[in-house]
Amino acid sequence: MTTPDCVARVFHEDAVHLARPHPRGLVLPDGRILAEDDVTWLPPVQPGTVIALGLNYAAHAQELAAELARPADAEPLVFFKTAGSLAGHRARTQRPRGVRFMHYECELAVVIGRPAWQVSAAAAMAHVAGYTVANDYAVRDHLENWLRPNLRAKNRDGATLLGPWLVPASRVADPHALALRTFVNGALTQQGSTSNMLHRIPALIEFLSGFMPLAPGDVILTGTPEGVCDVRDGDEVSCEIEGIGRLLGVVVDEPPPAS
């Protein structure tokens, strides 16, 4: 359930606004109350560096065992995503022409609020501003191996949805005890818990800040549990995380190339 101190970024009447939850949808700073479909939803933060975690849930790693052989002593598998890969709540994500398997990934997204450089795990959570929901679509056809996650699989235009709300860290008692669920066209297809992360948030911040500075607005996508399935044109995908929100998206076929 959203609280009044949650925030979203939306585009309405040629301007970007910071919106707050309202029983009838959302409210803009000038007091206007709008329905969800009256606005274009943007990622709830203006992101800096977007850092994604691969195979951070053991059972999901097993789902991808044929494509990505995970070393037994593997450190976190991290890769970067560009701003162009991001979209907001209710976005339409294209399924590339000719692919055999494209799936959703419901993930808890961690937003950095204070600069972090060589921060210990014990001090890491003080650098978290809040959390949002991510759906980081992947094209399974293009996954290669543990050492080489292919950009075509994980960095496609508009294929990483964030939102709807940024929930302050103070509102989340334990980010490692949240239920995750995904529904495709209303049918439950994925469920899990952040308690099953292989690498938890403090350890991730310690690891990442050990070799790169983290800045306010940086986003860490913490991985997805098992239960992914192929999604196709017209499928509505809803990713839900307990206490964080419900992120909607629709899959559409990529149009043919311009002649």
Disulfide bonds with the S-S distance in Angstrom:
none
